[in-house]
């Protein structure tokens, strides 16, 4: 079993580079992202891990269904279809269905989440 406790230090994450390398479209700045797989690999149907982004904003359509919890920083997520905006900070959790288009606005120098992802169909 692997544990991630809300107030424990965040492990070192592996740099990925521009959020555009993950299929997102930068809107403000060029957010740099990093990650650490806990279970599975990004191409697997089921995976979990840690993800971070630097400050800025970007648009992405979820390629998987995700449940995520904020470990560090603040982010504002806007569902593009409805315009509904919610701000999340340490300890907050969200659930997003695969195919949902979301505008991300990272409000702090670094944002980190722990996520569980499931690709429902390919």
C-alpha positions, 0 to 999 in steps of 0.5 A, a space after each residue: 500500500 502507498 500512502 499520500 498524507 495531506 501534510 507530508 512532504 510532496 515527493 520529487 516529481 519528474 519534469 515533463 515540460 510545457 503543458 502543451 506536451 500533454 495535449 493542452 492549449 496554453 492560454 496565459 504563460 507556458 505552464 510547466 508540468 511534472 508528474 510521478 506515477 504511483 500506479 500504472 503508466 499514463 497510457 494505461 486504462 487505470 492509473 494514479 499519480 501526482 501532477 504539478 503545474 506552474 502558474 498560468 492557464 490552459 485549456 484541456 479536454 479530459 482524456 480520462 475520467 479523474 478524481 483528484 485532490 489538491 496537495 499544494 497551491 490553488 487552481 480555478 477550474 472552469 467547465 467550458 460547456 457551462 461556464 461554471 467556475 470553482 476554486 480549489 485549494 489544499 484538501 479540496 477534491 473534484 471529479 471530472 468525466 472523460 471528454 469534459 473541456 476545462 479551462 485551468 487557471 493555476 493561481 499559485 507559483 506551483 499547484 500539485 494534485 494527487 489523481 486517480 484516472 480511468 480511461 473509459 474507452 479508447 
